[in-house]
Amino acid sequence: MTVAESNYPGRWWHPLEDGRIQCDLCPRDCKLHEGQRGACFVRRMEGGRMILTTYGRSSGFCVDPIEKKPLNHFYPGTSVFSFGTAGCNLACKFCQNWDISKSRDFDRLADAASPDEIARTAQKLGCKSVAYTYNDPVPFAEYAMDTADACHKLGIQSVAVTAGYIHDAPRREFYAKMDAANVDLKGFTEDFYVNYCGGHLQAVLDTLVYLKRETQVWFEITTLLIPTLNDSDDEIKRLSDWVLKELGPDVPLHFTAFHPDYKLMHLPPTPGETLSRARQIALQAGLHYVYTGNVHDREGGTTYCPSCRTPLIVRDWYEIPEYHVTDDGHCPKCGTALAGRFQKFERPFGARRIPVAMHLAA
């Protein structure tokens, strides 16, 4: 079963003199004729205006551990109600959700829910937050923002898992609705972004600087290390130095392992040693919280006190066998405040992944 396309009025566009319209959501600046879709494939010109074809439509709903997003400093151990739609405004050759993000016939959009239904279901299932994930929420920003409003009415937090590829005006409106974000910083060279992502590095750096300097959004950064493409010591050092200088030492940085997928099947998986080396480079650069992901690395998943180096949140994949942070987010040994959002730690959600059928759950 598939869910019919929506024709929800889209925002962030303007008419052109030649009868086309230009999408102003992201730096692609797609110029569309009547009936034509943008590069994301989900925004289309119809009747002389912009419409969003995926409003209220989803590739699936799931309850996940918040650490899977990954967010290690945003209410650790809690559950998050996750969903995505289809389409993406980048074209990453290494996309590991390509069947969703690059969907063209929408055969993956087999469930539907309104913003209010999502908020009520997340509350019913005991989730601390709702995440817009699997594919980037920027192309379905209107749906994500309306859902965030519905969630906030019920005291539920909103999380964007995104590549950060968005223009300034919609960026401000979008993140005004978000409580947390994980931003993919896919590499640290313009060549990598152009040749392997179909985008530009500076737009993502602008999003990160904006989040740090002009919002209260809690955010963490993820970089997927791909052998021979973006995993050199020099690039990792320059990336780490930039984060320290522009964002400060307390923004968590996750280095995750690549697995052959989509258009890069010819490259090998990322060795665990590469992730460990990258973590050490970033720590030596002065960052306080550096993690490894997509591999079993207990040390690389553990949160340490930045002052006394006591292990405070021990992680084994998505399990938390040890938790020693005070309710207000301090190290009980030396009193140092940890960066992030914390609350009284109760029974952790664990590594479960629970699919949710909205027509049964709502």
N, C-alpha and C positions, 0 to 999 in steps of 0.2 A: 504494500500500500504506500502511496505517496500523498503528500499534502499539496494542494493546489497553490500556485504562486499567489502572493499578495500583491496589491498595488498601493501600498501605503505611501503617502506623500513623503518624499525625501527632502531633506534640508541641505544646505550648503551647496548651492548651485546658482548660476546666473545665465541669462540668455545671451547668445552671440548675435551679431548683426546678420550673419548668413543663415539664420534660422536654427542653428544648432544650439545646444546648451553646453555649458562647461561645469563639470563637477568640481567643487572647491573643497572636498573633504580631505584629500591627501595630495602629496606632491606629484602624483601622476597627472593631475589636471586633465582628465579625460574629456574630450570634446565629442559630443554624441549627436548623431542624426536621429530622427524619429524612429523608434523601435530598436535602436542600437544600445548595446550594453557596454558598461565600462570594463576596464581590465579585471576588476574584481568579479565581474559577471553577474552581480546581484543588484546593481544599480542601473536603471534603464530610463531612457527618454520615452515617455508615453503621453500623448496629447499635449506636447509642448512643455512638459514639466518632468521633473525627476521623480521616479518612484523607487521604492525599496521592495524587492520581490521576496524577501525572506522574513519579513516581519511576522512574528508569531509562529514560525516554522523552525523545526529543529532536527538535527541529525541524531539526537539522542540526549537523554537526561540521566544523570548518575550522581550518586553520593560518593565523594572521595575524601581522603585525608587532605587537609590543607597543605601538608608537606609535599604533596604530589604536584602542586602548581608550578614550580616549587616556591613556597613561602615558609621559611623556617622561623621567622620572628613575628608572625601575625597570628596570635592566639594559637600557639602550638598545641597539637593534639586534638584540635576541633575538626568537625566535619564541614564540608563545603558542598553545596548543591551545584553541580556543574552542567553546563550545556553549551552547545555551539550550533551554528547553522550551516552555511556552505559559502564558499568563495573566499578570496584573499586578495589584498591589494599589493602583495609582493609575489615574486615568482621564484622562490628558492628551489634550487635544483636538488637540495638535500631534504626537502620537506618530509617529515615523518608522519604527517597527517594528510598526505596529498590526496587521498581518496575523498576527503571532506573539503579541504581548502581549494582543491582544483576541480571540484565537481562541476560538470557542465549540464548534466541532464537532471540533477537534483534527485536521483534515485535514492540518495541517502536521507532526504528530508521526509521522514515517515512518522513524525510526531508533531504535535502542535500544542501551544499553550499561550495564554495571554500573560502579560506581566503580573497581574493580580493572582492568577492561578499558580505561577511559579513561586511567588512570595508565600502564598498560603501553604503550598506543598513543602517548601523549604522549612517553614515554621513547624508544620506537622511532623516532619522527619527529624526535627531537633538540630537543624544545621545552623551554625553561627553565621555563615555567609553564603552568598551565591557567586559563582565564578562564570564569567563569559570567556570561554576557552575552546579548545579543540581546533577551531579556526579563529582567526583574529577578529575581535569584536569591532574594530574600526569600520569595516564595511557594513555591519548591522548596528551602527551606533545608536540610531533612534530606538530600536528595540531594547538594546542594553540599557540605555538611559531611562526609558520608561520603566523597565524592570527594576532598576536601582531605586527609583522613586517609590515603587510599590513595596520593595523590600524595606526601605527606611521607615515606612509607616508602621512596620511590624517589628522594628528594632533589629533587622537583619543587615549585615554588612555586604558591600559589593566589591568584587575583585575582578580586575581586568588582566587577562593573560594575553599579552600583545607584543607586536614588533615595534610599536611606538611610531609607526609611519603615518603621520597625520599633520595637517596644516595647523597654524597657530590658533585661529578663531575656533574651529571645532574642537581642538585640543582643550581649550579652556572650558568650553561647555561640557565636554565629555568627562573630564577629570573632576569637575565640580560635583559630579554624581558618584565618584568612586571613593572607596575607603582605602583600597590597597591595589597594587599592581605588581606583576612580574613582567619586566620588559626584556625582550630578547635583543641583546647587543650581539649581532650575528658574527661580527668580526671587527677588526679595527683598521681596515684600509678601504679606501674608496673603490679600488679595483675589485676587491672581494664583493662589495655590495653591488657594483654594476654587473659583474660577470656571473655571479652565482645567486644573487637575490633579486635582480631587476629593479634596484632602487639606489638610494644614495645615503651614505653614512651620516652626513651632517643633520639631516632631518631627525634621525633617531637620537643623536647627541643633544639636539635642541629639546626634544621631549624630556630626556633625563634631567637636563639642567632646569627646565621649567618645573618638573615635579619637585626637585629639591629646593629651589629658591622661591617658588611662588605658590606652593600648595602644602597641605597637611597630609597628603596621601602617603601611606607607608608603601615603599616600593623596594623591590629586590631585582637584581640583574642576573640573567642567564646567558652564558656563551657556550654554544655547542662547538667543541673542538674537533675539527675535521683534519685527519692526517694529510700533511703537505699543503693544506690550503690556508689555514688560519691558526696553526698550532706552534709556531716558532717561538722560541724564548723571547726574541726581540718584540714580536707583536704582543705577546702576553704582558711583557714588562711595560710597554707603552700604554696598553689598555689599562693596566692596574694604576700606573702613574696618573693617567687622565682621571680615573675614578677618584683617586685620592685628592687630586688638586681641585676638581670641579664639583665633586659631590661630598667629599669628606670620607673619613675612615670607617664610618658606621653603616654604610650602605652594603648589605650582604651581596656577595658575588658568588654565583654558582657556575662551575665549569662542569659541563656534562658530556657524556660519551656519545659519539656518532655511531650509528649502525647503518650499514649500506642500505640505501632506500632510494626510491624514485629515479632520478637521473644520475645518481652517483653510486650505482651498484658496483662499479669497478674499484672503489676505494675500500681499504680495510677498516674494520672497527677501530675506534680509538683505544690504544693500550691504556691500562690502568696507570702505568707509570707516567704517561703524559699528563693525566689529570692531577696526579700527586705532585708532579713537577710544577704545573701551572699554579696549584694551590700554594706551594712554597714561594714561588716568585711573587704572588700577590700579597702573601703575608709579609714577606721581606720588604715589599714596597711600602708597607704600613697600614694595609687594610686589616680591620679587626675580625671580620667574619667572612671566611672563604670556605666554600663547600664543593664537594664533588658529587656528581649525580649520574644516574643510569648505570652505576656499577655498585657492587657490594664493597663499601669502604666505611667501616664504622668510625674511624678517626675523621675521615673527610666529611662525615655527616653530623658530627658532634659540634654543639655550640660550646665554646670555651669562654670563660671570663676574660675580657681583653686586658685586665689588670693583673690578676694572679694566675691566669691560665687554668683554673679549676674547671674540669668538665661539668657543665651545668645542665645541658640537655643532650643525653646520649641517644643517638638514633641508629637503628639497625634497619636499613631500608626505610620503610615508613612506620616502623614501630618505634616507640619511645620507652625503652626499658628503665631508664633513669631520668628523673626530672628534679632539679634542685634549685629552681628559681623561685624567689619569693613572689607572693601574689601581685605585688606592685612592680615586678620586673627587676629585681636586684640580685646580685650575687650574695648568698648568705654568709660567705666566708669573709669577703673584704668590703662588702657594701656597694660595690660599683654597680651603677645602673646599666642594664643592657638596653641597646637600641631596639625599638620595636613596640609591639602592642601585646600586653600580657594581661592575664586574669587568673583567678584561682584555678589551679590545675586539678582537673578531676580525671575520671577514667578516660584515657585517650581513645580516640576512635579506632586507631590501628590502621592496618594496611588494607582493609576491606575496600572493595569497589562494588557498589550496589546499584545496578541498573534500575531505572524507574520508568514505568509506563504511565505517562501522564493521564491517559484516559481512565486508568484504574486508581491512580493516587490522588487525583484532585478531589 
